[in-house]
Amino acid sequence: QLILMKTGGRLIYSGQLGQRSSALIEYFEKIPGVPKIKDNYNPATWMLEVTSKSVEAELGVDFGQIYEGSTLYK
């Protein structure tokens, strides 16, 4: 189980990690524009990189808003 918040304390993911973080990776890779994880890359490092404030700005998204509209949130 992982609870992930962005700077400011807004929730952007709460759910199972899955084996080798597969559930977390699948969730974020479904968001248009989020870079796919590279083979043999550390999932924790990837997660921190793709959920950064700079990536949010680059993609024009709010991961908190996306999470609140997801089935994980409900």
C-alpha positions as CSV (number, residue, x, y, z in Angstrom):
1,Q,0.0,0.0,0.0
2,L,1.3,3.4,-0.9
3,I,0.0,6.9,-0.1
4,L,1.7,9.5,-2.3
5,M,1.3,13.2,-1.9
6,K,2.8,16.1,-4.0
7,T,4.3,19.2,-2.5
8,G,1.7,21.0,-0.5
9,G,0.2,17.7,0.8
10,R,-2.3,17.0,-1.9
11,L,-2.9,13.3,-2.5
12,I,-2.0,12.0,-5.9
13,Y,-2.0,8.2,-5.4
14,S,-3.3,5.9,-2.7
15,G,-3.4,2.2,-3.5
16,Q,-1.6,-1.1,-3.9
17,L,1.9,-1.0,-5.4
18,G,1.6,-4.4,-7.0
19,Q,4.5,-6.7,-7.7
20,R,7.5,-4.7,-8.7
21,S,5.3,-1.6,-8.4
22,S,3.2,-2.7,-11.4
23,A,0.0,-1.1,-10.1
24,L,1.6,2.2,-9.5
25,I,3.4,2.2,-12.9
26,E,0.2,1.2,-14.7
27,Y,-1.7,4.0,-13.1
28,F,0.7,6.8,-14.0
29,E,1.6,5.4,-17.5
30,K,-2.1,5.7,-18.4
31,I,-2.0,9.5,-17.9
32,P,-1.4,11.0,-21.3
33,G,2.1,12.4,-21.7
34,V,3.7,10.7,-18.7
35,P,6.9,9.0,-19.9
36,K,6.9,5.2,-19.7
37,I,9.3,3.6,-17.3
38,K,12.5,2.3,-18.9
39,D,13.6,-1.3,-18.6
40,N,15.4,-2.1,-15.4
41,Y,14.8,1.5,-14.1
42,N,14.1,1.9,-10.4
43,P,10.3,2.4,-10.0
44,A,10.7,4.7,-7.0
45,T,13.0,7.0,-8.9
46,W,10.7,7.0,-11.9
47,M,7.7,7.8,-9.8
48,L,9.4,10.8,-8.2
49,E,10.6,12.1,-11.6
50,V,7.2,11.7,-13.4
51,T,5.2,13.3,-10.5
52,S,7.4,16.3,-10.1
53,K,6.1,19.8,-10.3
54,S,8.0,20.4,-13.5
55,V,6.4,17.5,-15.2
56,E,3.0,18.6,-14.1
57,A,3.7,22.0,-15.6
58,E,5.2,20.5,-18.8
59,L,2.1,18.3,-19.3
60,G,-0.4,21.0,-18.1
61,V,-1.9,18.6,-15.6
62,D,-2.7,18.5,-11.9
63,F,-2.0,15.0,-10.6
64,G,-4.2,15.7,-7.6
65,Q,-7.1,16.5,-9.8
66,I,-6.4,13.4,-11.9
67,Y,-6.3,11.2,-8.8
68,E,-9.6,12.7,-7.5
69,G,-11.3,11.8,-10.8
70,S,-9.9,8.2,-10.7
71,T,-11.5,5.0,-9.6
72,L,-8.8,4.7,-6.9
73,Y,-10.2,7.8,-5.2
74,K,-13.8,6.6,-5.1
